[in-house]
Amino acid sequence: MIDQIKLRWVYLVSILFILANAYLVYKEYYWGFIIPVVLLLIILYIYSLDKVLLIIVFATPLAVIYRDPEYGAGISLPTEPLLAGILLVFLLRELYLHDFDKRVWKHPLSLVIIFNLFWMLVTTFTSENIVVSLKFFLARLWFVIPCYFVISQFFKEKKNIHLFIWFYVIPLIGVVFYTIYNHSLWGFEEDPGHWVMTPFYNDHTAYGAILAIFIPITVGLCFNRDYNKTMRLVSFIASAILVLAIFLSYSRAAWVSVVAALLLMVLIVFKIRLRTIFLMTIGAVALFVMFQNQIFMKLEKNKQDSSSNIVEHIQSISNISSDASNLERINRWKSAIRMFNERPVLGWGPGTYQFLYAPFQNSQERTIISTNAGDRGNAHSEYIGPLAESGVLGMLSFIAIAVLIMFTGIRVYQRAADREIRLISLLIVLGIFTYLIHGLLNNFLDSDKASVPFWGLAAVLVAMDLYMPRKTTEEVTT
């Protein structure tokens, strides 16, 4: 009897919805179609937050920026509203239940991330433009809380790590096909290669950065002995597509980052000691300081601009005499350092660089692509940008995040008792390392495209560190 009453209510509500929506369509109001989607999302937020996270991961490569025509403010749809919803649910749950795993809060990487967020909040209140900084801070919150803290619980099960990877890679491959098709219409020339991925990615540098993150992961999964032959074949095909895509992206920073990841893999796999790496780094820095004049003289002789010829394009990486892209980065970095010199402790406020750096440019350092309008990107560095916006602690806290991510990943690789966990931890370290290298030349963590995989993969490493079985001390030393 009760089941019959429930069924009648379902029919009644369905009929009323159809009639109401038909009336709205008759009046040319079409927003009624989203009501079932909104109701479904509300149910998922309450009962199955992990499914909302997977929806966000899948939607991220396909998300597009909507900019308000009146105020110019932009938001990535549909991901940022969904992430903001998870942030709200998480905060309400913690306020009333306090049931989040304290081990995650106390992990060294989490502590540094929390300090970075705290210092960003402090410098928001001292910002030159508090409205811009507050929006930037809120966006960072809805990237970090869902994509690092909340999702860390999702990775307690190993299968969910694979779901996260493939839920991002599959739609990314869809974007690759879209990009290659558009690029083919322009004969795969270098200039169109800068924008043929729009509207999904702003330009080829952001697109190349994400491809670089996932190339080591998909290539490595080809050798995952826990995969069956079908999944290895799928991994191989995905790898071939991503490698082709990064080749056609003409993103020099992405190419450099993949090569750097390959060198890091050699160091890790062959167990080169940290002391040796440290001494090699010190030696390289010392040689650079000793011969810096000769090095810069050599670089200034390089007149090769970016080109559709791959060899010439690679040669243009070190051109600091005439390549507009390279020179503009140097212009932005020098402007950021001048901003830092004026406000070294608190900076000018998170997210404000692009609106404030124009007066700090020197006329002789400006290029043909320089602007005073604040409409062509930011400081082009994940390290120098925070230095100008949040002072020395802003930069140091991000460097600490980068170091602890790498340390955590390498520790998991060395200690994991599970063969597959060892492999995946190594692949994630390499993937994140590509972004940390790329971050020397660009910064995209203010966007969902980079934040979702960056913080999500960092959460995978923390979950592995906390929840996966480890070798004994004797096994690690041997």
C-alpha positions in Angstrom: 0.0 0.0 0.0 2.8 2.4 1.0 4.7 1.6 -2.2 1.6 2.3 -4.3 1.2 5.7 -2.6 4.9 6.5 -3.3 4.4 5.5 -6.9 1.4 7.8 -7.2 3.3 10.7 -5.8 6.1 10.1 -8.3 3.6 10.1 -11.2 1.9 13.2 -9.8 5.2 15.2 -9.4 6.4 14.0 -12.8 3.2 15.1 -14.6 3.2 18.5 -12.8 6.8 19.0 -13.8 6.1 18.2 -17.4 3.2 20.5 -17.5 5.1 23.3 -15.8 8.1 22.9 -18.1 5.8 22.8 -21.2 4.3 26.1 -20.1 7.8 27.6 -19.6 8.9 26.5 -23.0 5.7 28.0 -24.5 6.8 31.3 -22.8 10.3 30.8 -24.2 11.9 30.2 -20.8 14.2 27.1 -21.0 15.8 27.1 -17.6 13.3 24.5 -16.4 15.3 21.8 -18.1 18.1 22.1 -15.6 15.9 21.5 -12.5 16.2 17.7 -12.6 20.0 18.1 -13.0 20.1 20.4 -10.0 18.0 18.1 -7.9 20.2 15.1 -8.9 23.4 17.1 -7.9 21.8 18.0 -4.5 21.2 14.3 -3.8 24.7 13.4 -4.8 26.2 16.2 -2.6 24.3 14.8 0.3 24.7 11.0 -0.2 27.6 10.5 -2.7 30.2 13.3 -2.7 32.7 11.0 -4.4 30.5 10.9 -7.5 30.4 14.7 -7.6 34.2 14.7 -7.5 34.4 12.3 -10.4 32.0 14.5 -12.4 34.2 17.5 -11.7 37.4 15.6 -12.7 35.7 14.5 -16.0 34.3 17.9 -16.7 37.5 19.9 -16.1 39.2 19.3 -19.5 35.9 20.2 -21.1 35.1 23.3 -19.0 34.9 26.7 -20.6 35.4 30.2 -19.2 32.3 32.4 -19.0 33.1 36.1 -18.6 30.5 38.6 -17.4 30.3 41.2 -20.3 29.7 44.0 -17.8 32.2 43.4 -15.1 34.7 41.1 -17.0 34.8 38.6 -14.1 35.3 35.0 -15.3 34.3 31.6 -14.0 35.0 28.1 -15.4 31.7 26.3 -16.1 30.6 23.8 -14.8 33.6 23.0 -12.6 34.0 26.0 -10.3 30.4 26.2 -9.1 30.6 22.4 -8.4 33.8 22.9 -6.5 32.4 25.7 -4.5 29.5 23.4 -3.6 31.9 20.8 -2.3 33.7 23.4 -0.3 30.5 24.5 1.3 29.4 21.0 2.1 32.8 20.1 3.6 32.8 23.2 5.8 29.3 22.6 7.1 30.1 18.9 7.7 33.3 19.8 9.6 31.4 22.4 11.6 28.9 19.9 12.9 30.6 16.5 12.7 34.4 17.0 13.0 34.8 13.6 11.3 37.6 14.3 8.8 40.7 12.2 9.2 43.1 14.1 11.5 46.0 12.2 10.0 45.5 14.2 6.8 45.4 17.5 8.7 48.6 16.6 10.4 50.5 15.4 7.4 53.6 17.7 6.7 52.3 18.6 3.2 48.9 19.5 4.6 50.4 21.7 7.2 52.4 23.6 4.6 49.3 24.0 2.4 47.3 25.3 5.3 50.0 27.8 6.1 50.1 28.9 2.4 46.3 29.4 2.5 46.6 31.3 5.9 49.3 33.6 4.5 47.3 34.2 1.4 44.3 35.2 3.6 46.5 37.6 5.6 47.8 39.3 2.4 44.3 39.4 1.1 43.4 41.8 3.9 46.4 44.0 3.2 45.9 43.8 -0.6 46.0 46.9 -2.9 42.7 45.5 -4.3 40.9 43.5 -1.7 38.1 42.5 -4.0 40.4 40.9 -6.5 42.4 39.2 -3.8 39.3 37.9 -2.0 38.0 36.3 -5.2 41.5 34.8 -5.8 41.6 33.4 -2.3 38.1 31.9 -2.5 39.0 30.3 -5.8 42.1 28.8 -4.3 40.0 27.5 -1.4 37.6 25.7 -3.7 40.5 24.3 -5.6 42.5 23.0 -2.6 39.8 21.9 -0.2 37.9 19.6 -2.6 40.8 18.6 -4.8 43.3 17.9 -2.0 41.6 17.4 1.4 38.2 16.0 0.4 39.4 13.8 -2.4 42.2 12.3 -0.2 39.6 10.1 1.4 38.5 8.9 -2.0 42.0 7.5 -2.6 41.9 5.1 0.4 40.9 2.5 -2.3 43.6 1.9 -4.9 41.0 1.5 -7.7 39.9 5.1 -7.2 43.3 6.3 -8.1 42.9 4.8 -11.5 39.4 6.3 -11.8 40.8 9.7 -11.1 43.5 9.4 -13.7 41.3 8.0 -16.5 38.4 10.4 -15.7 40.7 13.2 -16.6 42.6 11.6 -19.4 39.6 10.4 -21.4 38.0 13.9 -21.9 41.5 15.4 -22.3 41.9 13.0 -25.3 38.6 14.4 -26.6 40.0 17.9 -26.4 43.2 16.7 -28.2 41.1 15.4 -31.1 39.2 18.7 -31.3 42.6 20.6 -31.2 44.3 18.4 -33.8 41.3 18.7 -36.2 41.3 22.5 -35.9 45.0 22.6 -36.3 44.9 20.5 -39.4 42.6 23.2 -41.0 45.6 25.5 -40.7 48.1 23.1 -42.0 49.6 22.5 -38.5 51.4 25.9 -38.7 53.0 27.2 -35.5 51.0 30.4 -35.0 47.5 28.8 -35.2 48.9 26.2 -32.8 48.8 28.8 -30.1 45.0 29.1 -30.0 43.3 26.1 -31.8 42.6 24.5 -28.4 40.2 27.3 -27.4 37.6 27.5 -25.8 38.8 24.6 -23.7 42.3 26.0 -23.0 43.3 29.7 -23.2 46.5 29.0 -25.2 49.0 26.3 -26.1 51.1 26.8 -22.9 48.3 25.8 -20.5 47.3 23.0 -22.9 50.9 21.8 -23.1 51.4 21.9 -19.3 48.4 19.5 -18.7 49.6 17.2 -21.5 53.0 17.1 -19.9 51.5 16.1 -16.5 49.8 13.0 -17.9 52.3 11.8 -20.4 54.6 10.2 -17.8 51.6 8.6 -16.1 50.0 7.1 -19.2 53.3 5.9 -20.5 54.2 4.3 -17.2 50.8 2.6 -17.0 51.7 0.7 -20.2 54.2 -1.2 -18.0 51.7 -1.8 -15.1 51.8 -5.6 -14.6 48.5 -5.4 -12.7 46.7 -4.2 -15.9 45.4 -6.8 -18.3 46.4 -6.6 -22.0 43.5 -4.5 -22.9 44.2 -1.8 -20.4 47.9 -1.8 -21.4 46.9 -1.3 -25.0 44.5 1.5 -23.9 47.4 3.1 -22.0 49.7 2.8 -25.0 47.1 4.4 -27.3 46.4 7.2 -24.8 50.2 7.8 -24.5 50.7 8.0 -28.3 47.8 10.5 -28.6 49.2 12.7 -25.8 52.7 12.6 -27.1 51.5 13.6 -30.6 49.4 16.4 -29.0 52.3 17.9 -27.0 54.5 17.7 -30.2 51.9 19.7 -32.1 51.3 22.1 -29.2 54.6 24.0 -29.9 54.9 24.5 -26.2 58.6 24.7 -25.5 58.1 24.8 -21.7 56.1 21.6 -21.9 58.8 19.9 -23.9 61.5 20.9 -21.5 59.4 19.7 -18.5 59.0 16.2 -20.0 62.7 15.9 -20.6 63.4 17.1 -17.1 61.0 14.4 -15.8 62.9 11.8 -17.7 66.1 12.8 -16.1 64.5 12.7 -12.7 63.2 9.2 -13.3 66.8 8.1 -14.0 67.9 9.6 -10.7 65.1 7.9 -8.7 65.2 4.5 -10.4 69.0 4.2 -10.2 68.8 5.4 -6.6 71.2 8.3 -7.0 71.7 9.7 -3.4 70.3 13.0 -2.4 73.7 14.1 -1.3 75.0 13.4 -4.9 72.1 15.3 -6.4 72.7 18.2 -4.0 76.4 18.4 -4.8 75.7 18.2 -8.5 73.2 21.1 -8.1 75.6 23.2 -6.1 78.3 22.5 -8.8 76.0 23.5 -11.6 75.0 26.8 -9.8 78.7 27.5 -9.1 79.7 27.0 -12.7 76.8 29.3 -13.8 77.9 32.0 -11.4 81.6 31.7 -12.5 80.8 31.8 -16.2 77.5 33.8 -16.3 78.9 36.5 -18.5 80.1 34.1 -21.1 76.8 32.2 -20.9 74.7 35.3 -21.4 76.9 36.5 -24.2 76.3 33.1 -25.9 72.6 33.3 -25.3 72.4 36.8 -26.7 73.9 35.6 -30.0 71.0 33.3 -30.5 68.6 35.1 -32.8 66.4 32.1 -33.6 62.7 33.0 -33.0 59.9 30.4 -32.5 59.2 28.6 -35.7 57.0 25.9 -37.2 60.3 24.1 -38.0 60.8 21.9 -34.9 64.6 22.2 -34.8 64.4 26.0 -35.0 61.7 26.0 -32.4 63.8 24.1 -30.0 66.8 26.4 -30.7 64.5 29.4 -29.8 64.2 28.1 -26.2 67.4 29.9 -25.3 66.9 33.0 -27.4 66.8 36.0 -24.9 67.8 38.5 -27.5 64.9 38.7 -30.0 62.2 36.1 -29.2 59.2 38.1 -28.0 57.8 35.4 -25.8 61.1 34.8 -23.9 61.7 38.5 -23.6 58.2 39.2 -22.3 58.7 36.6 -19.6 61.9 38.3 -18.5 60.0 41.6 -18.5 57.3 40.2 -16.3 59.8 38.6 -13.9 61.7 41.8 -13.5 58.5 43.8 -12.9 57.5 41.2 -10.2 60.9 41.6 -8.5 60.5 45.4 -8.5 57.1 45.0 -6.9 58.6 42.7 -4.3 61.4 45.2 -3.5 58.7 47.8 -2.8 56.6 45.4 -0.6 58.8 42.5 0.4 56.8 41.2 3.4 53.1 41.4 2.5 53.2 41.9 -1.3 50.5 43.7 -3.3 47.8 41.1 -2.7 46.9 37.7 -4.2 45.8 37.9 -7.8 46.7 41.5 -8.2 49.9 41.3 -10.2 48.4 41.5 -13.7 46.5 44.7 -12.7 49.4 46.4 -11.0 52.6 45.5 -12.7 52.4 47.9 -15.6 54.1 50.9 -13.9 57.0 48.6 -12.8 58.0 47.9 -16.4 61.1 49.6 -17.8 60.6 51.0 -21.3 63.8 49.3 -22.6 62.5 45.9 -21.4 59.1 46.1 -23.0 58.3 43.9 -26.0 55.9 44.0 -28.9 53.5 41.9 -26.8 53.8 44.0 -23.7 50.6 45.7 -22.3 49.5 48.0 -19.6 45.9 46.8 -19.7 46.3 43.7 -17.4 44.7 41.5 -20.0 47.5 39.2 -21.1 48.3 37.0 -18.2 50.3 37.3 -15.0 53.8 36.9 -13.8 54.5 33.7 -15.8 56.0 31.9 -12.8 54.5 29.9 -9.9 57.4 31.1 -7.8 58.0 34.8 -8.7 54.2 35.6 -8.9 53.6 34.8 -5.2 56.8 36.8 -4.4 55.2 39.9 -5.8 51.6 39.2 -4.5 52.2 37.7 -1.0 55.8 38.6 -0.2 58.7 36.3 0.6 56.5 33.9 2.7 54.2 33.5 -0.3 57.0 32.3 -2.4 58.7 30.2 0.3 55.5 28.4 1.3 54.8 27.4 -2.3 58.4 26.2 -2.7 57.9 24.2 0.5 54.7 22.7 -1.0 56.7 21.6 -4.1 59.5 20.1 -2.1 57.2 18.2 0.2 55.2 16.8 -2.7 58.3 15.4 -4.2 59.6 14.2 -0.9 56.3 12.4 -0.1 56.2 10.8 -3.5 59.7 9.5 -3.4 59.2 8.2 0.1 56.1 6.3 -1.0 58.0 4.9 -3.9 60.8 3.7 -1.6 58.6 2.3 1.1 55.5 0.9 -0.6 55.0 -2.8 -0.2 52.7 -3.0 -3.2 54.4 -3.2 -6.6 51.6 -1.2 -8.3 51.7 1.6 -5.6 55.4 1.9 -6.2 54.9 2.4 -9.9 52.0 4.8 -9.6 53.8 6.9 -7.0 56.8 7.2 -9.3 54.6 8.2 -12.2 52.7 10.8 -10.2 56.0 12.3 -8.9 57.2 12.6 -12.6 53.9 14.1 -13.7 53.8 16.7 -10.9 57.5 17.4 -11.5 56.7 18.4 -15.1 54.4 21.0 -13.7 56.9 22.3 -11.1 59.4 22.7 -14.0 56.8 24.3 -16.2 56.0 26.6 -13.2 59.3 28.3 -13.6 58.0 29.8 -16.9 54.2 29.9 -16.5 51.6 29.7 -13.7 48.2 28.1 -14.1 47.2 27.1 -10.6 44.6 29.9 -10.6 42.6 27.8 -13.1 40.7 24.5 -12.7 42.6 23.0 -15.6 45.8 22.8 -13.7 44.5 22.9 -10.1 42.4 19.7 -10.3 45.2 17.4 -11.5 47.9 19.1 -9.5 46.2 19.1 -6.1 44.4 15.8 -6.8 47.7 14.0 -7.7 49.3 15.5 -4.5 46.4 14.0 -2.6 47.0 10.6 -4.1 50.6 10.7 -2.8 49.4 11.7 0.7 46.7 9.0 0.7 49.4 6.4 -0.4 51.7 7.7 2.4 49.0 7.3 5.0 46.8 4.4 4.0 48.9 2.0 1.8 51.0 -0.8 3.4 54.7 -0.2 3.7 57.8 -2.2 3.7 59.6 -2.9 6.9 62.7 -0.8 7.8 65.0 -3.8 6.8 63.3 -4.1 3.4 63.7 -0.4 2.7 67.4 -0.4 3.5 68.1 -3.4 1.4 
